[in-house]
Amino acid sequence: MLLINFEQFCQQEHWQHQPYLPLNTVQPNPDFALWQRWLLRKTLSHDQLAQFPAAAVALHQGWQQYHLGEYTNAFNAFSTCLLHTATNWPAINLDAALGICRLYTRTGHWLHARHWGLYALQLSRQHNRLFDISRSFNVLGDVFCRAGHTQLAHVFLMTSANVLPQGSVHKARHYNSLATTLLRQKALLRAEAVLMNSLYLAKDTEDTDSIWHALARLQWLYLEIAPGVKVTARFSAVLPAEQTPVALSYIELALAAMALNQHDEASASQLLLSAAKRTSAAFPVESAWFARCAGLNISPATTAFLNLPKQLPDTSLSTTVFDQSWLNAPLANEQLNWLTQRPAPLSAQRLLHERQYFFI
């Protein structure tokens, strides 16, 4: 038996997304803090989760496992959540759809990722959820950028940023994403300008992750326009005390490519080994790439992550798009299976090529 009024809280949360209703309409409730922890994906105990509907429990578990890098378990949890589509609160369905889209994106199944991203976008628009519309455009930008459709990715990411209100705490992250597409398009000076905006906006808002991810992109940028520049030295005044390991590994891979261009194989090998040792299970696919670059064995679990079951969204909801090219752009699945194959000889060109498969 449920001990909190989940439906009531969801109804109140939905109306807060509407521009014509004041935010103070949510009335105090002793169970509200527990529901809010669920909404923010905070850790919940077994007894706390027992107070929520089954779909809400599965959704919460899916995101927890996603952020731990347990992609197979996360996929199963999101799929379980969507078994209740007809009776779920709409935000649960679109959040699970975004979760599956993220999983397919990160594991190289970009054709299926597009289906789930467009499905989530349709649900978000249908229920007038502005922040979720932004999230849907953002993940579609990620998909199309990795697949090499940079013009479409640029459109998605610009739309994602523009639908958010001014002053959003997520602006720095959007700038980092936009810079990635500009780097792919060789609009290098524009990319640098966007990354500098991101860097100092993130500094002002104390967004540590965005600072490090801006620096990682700047390092790859300087590989092309300012060889020899090290971002950790140039921007030492803004370096946070807390580090973001995966971004630091990206920086080291760019520095390794720089060393290889200078025929300094010893320094490159040392940097690649450092990158491979720093990462964690929270980023299993990226960690597999770092290990492969360093000549190390990748985790056996990587093969399972790269072969998630193929599942399409409910086709009873028609998908309408503003531009038919969103559907016509060629995409494919299994685009990261090369991670399990024998690598080509190490070179800067190889690192630059393989980087295209990641959102950096």
C-alpha positions, 0 to 999 in steps of 0.5 A, a space after each residue: 500500500 502506498 504511503 505517499 500521494 504520488 499522483 498528487 505530487 506529480 500533478 503539482 510538479 506538472 503544473 509548475 511547468 506551466 507559465 500561467 501558474 505561480 510556483 507557490 501553489 504547491 502546499 506543504 506536505 510531510 511526504 513532499 521531501 521524500 517525493 522530491 528526493 525521488 524526483 531529483 534521483 537521490 538515493 532512496 532506501 528499500 523502505 522508502 522506495 516501497 512507498 512509490 508505484 512500481 513504475 516510479 521505482 523502476 525509473 528511479 533504479 534505472 537512473 541510479 544504475 545508469 549513473 553507476 555505469 551499469 548499463 544492462 541493468 539500467 536498460 532492464 529497469 527502464 524497459 520494466 518502467 515502460 511496461 506500465 505506459 498506459 497507466 504511468 504519469 506521462 513524465 515517467 514515460 518520457 523520462 524512461 524514454 530519455 534513459 533508453 535514448 541515452 543508453 543507446 547513444 552511449 553504446 553506439 546504437 544511434 538508429 534506435 537512439 533517434 527513435 527514442 529521442 524523437 519519442 521523448 520529444 513528442 511526449 514532452 511537447 504533447 504535455 507541454 514540459 519545457 525542460 523535458 523538451 530541452 532535454 530531448 533536443 539535447 540528447 538528439 544533438 548528442 546522437 547526431 553529432 556522434 553520427 557525423 550529422 553536425 549541422 542537424 546536431 547544431 540545430 538540436 543543441 541550439 534549440 535545446 539552449 534557446 527553449 530554456 529561460 535566461 539564467 539557467 544553471 545548465 547553460 554552461 553544459 549547453 555551451 560545451 555541447 554546442 562547442 563539440 559540434 563546432 569543433 566537428 565543423 572545423 569552426 574552431 574560433 567560434 568553438 573557442 569563443 563558446 568554450 570561453 563563455 562556458 568556462 567562466 559561466 561555470 566558474 561563476 556558478 561553481 559548476 565543477 564538471 562543466 569547467 573540466 569538460 570545457 577545458 577538455 574540449 579546449 585541449 582538443 581544440 588547441 591540438 589543432 590551432 595552438 600545439 604545445 598549449 596545456 589548458 591546465 597551465 593556461 587556465 590554472 587560475 580557474 581550476 577547481 580543487 575537485 576533479 572530474 576524472 573522465 574529463 581529465 582523461 580526455 585532456 590526457 588523450 589530447 596531450 598524448 596526440 600532441 606528443 605523438 605529433 612531436 614523435 614523443 612516443 614515451 610521453 604519449 604512452 605515459 599519458 595514455 596509461 594515466 588516462 586509462 587508470 584514472 577512469 571509473 566504472 561510471 563511464 564504462 564505454 569511455 573507460 574501454 576506449 582509454 584502456 584500448 588506447 593504452 594497450 590494456 585489456 578492456 573489461 569483459 562487461 563492455 561486450 554486454 554494454 555494446 550489445 544491449 537488446 534492440 527495442 523500439 518505442 510504442 508506435 501508437 504515438 505518431 511521431 511528427 517532426 519539424 524537418 523530415 531530414 531528422 528522420 532521413 539522415 542515415 544512422 546505424 546501430 553497433 557503431 562502437 563495436 570496434 572497441 572490442 577489435 584489434 586496434 590499429 597502430 597508435 597515432 595522433 590521427 587514430 586518436 582524432 578519428 576515434 574521438 569522433 565517436 564520443 561527445 567531446 
